[in-house]
Amino acid sequence: MDGPALPDESNVFGSLHTSRSPERVARVFARSGWDVRKCSWTDYEITCAFAELVIERSAVEPEYVLIHGSVADVGVNLPRITEPLTAAGIPYSLEYYNAERDLIHHTRG
């Protein structure tokens, strides 16, 4: 994938408080130009030049959809992840961690 180098490990983790299925959440990103593919029976992978994320239903709290994966240059690109969610009216909570697993930033919308 062209673009900034992605971290080797996941550095963004979040939850979306929505009754929408992971498929419907993935479609929100598809409308914003992300590539979307089904990566299991129920989960979706969304990718773009700066991120590779997985969208899945929470097994513990079914009223939540989880989103997690690798994002390059999070300070610049995190708003590019939250914008489609905000536009679709999907409440979110996202956390960004550095390579040492320290919480660097938490945002809600």
N, C-alpha and C positions, 0 to 999 in steps of 0.2 A: 504494500500500500504506500503510495506517495504521501509526502507531508512530514511533519515533525516526528521524531522518533518516539514510539510508545514505550512506556515503562515495561519491564519484563513481567511484573506482577500487577495485579489489580491495585489501584490506588483510589478509586472512587466507589463508594457504597451508599445506597440510599433506599428509601421506601417511598412508595406513592400510595396515598390513601384514596383508593378508587375502587368502584365495583366493576370497572372495565376489565376485560380479559387482557392478558399479556399481548394477544394478537392486536386488539384495538389500540393499546398503548403503542405498540410498534408502528402501527399505521400513522399515528400522530407524527412520529419521526420521519416516516417515509414521505409524508406530505412536505416536510422541511428539507428534503433532498438526501436523507440518509439511505444507505443500502440496508435492506432488511431481508433476513432469511430465517426460516424455522430451523432451530438447531436441536430440537428434541420433540417428543410428542406434544409438549405444551409450551416450550420456551422459545424465545426469539433472540437472535443476535442482530444488533444494529451497529453499523460501522460507517465511518466517514474518514477523512484524511487525518483527523486528530484523535479518534477514539474507536475503541472496540468494546461494546457493552452487551450484557445479557439482561433480558427482561424475563422475569419468572414470577409466578404466583407464590406468595408465602405459604409454606406448608403449615406453619404454626398459627398465623393470623390471616385467614383467607380474605379479609377485607383490605389487605395490602398487596401490592405488586412490588417486587424487589427489582432493583436495577444496580448493576455492578460491573466493573471492568477497568480497563486501562485507558487513561486520558493523558495526552501529551500537553504540556504547558497549561496546567489546570487553571492558573490565575487568569489566563486569557480565554480559555475554552469552556470553563464551567458555565458561564452565561449562555453559551451556544447550546448547552444541554438543557438548561432551565427554560429558555425562551419557548420552545415548542410545548412544554408542559404548562407553562403559564397561559399561553394562548389557548390551550385546550381546556383550561380550568381544572387541571389536575394538581391537587395539593401534593407537595413533595418535601422531603427532608434528605439532604445529601451531605456526605462527609468526604473530605479529601485527606489522605494520609501520605506522608513522605516515605522514602525507602526504608527508614528505620521504624516504621509503623507508628509514628507520632501523629496525632490528630493535628492537622494544620488549619483546616477551615471547616465550618459547619454552616449550612444555609438552609433556610426554609422558605417555602412560598405557597 
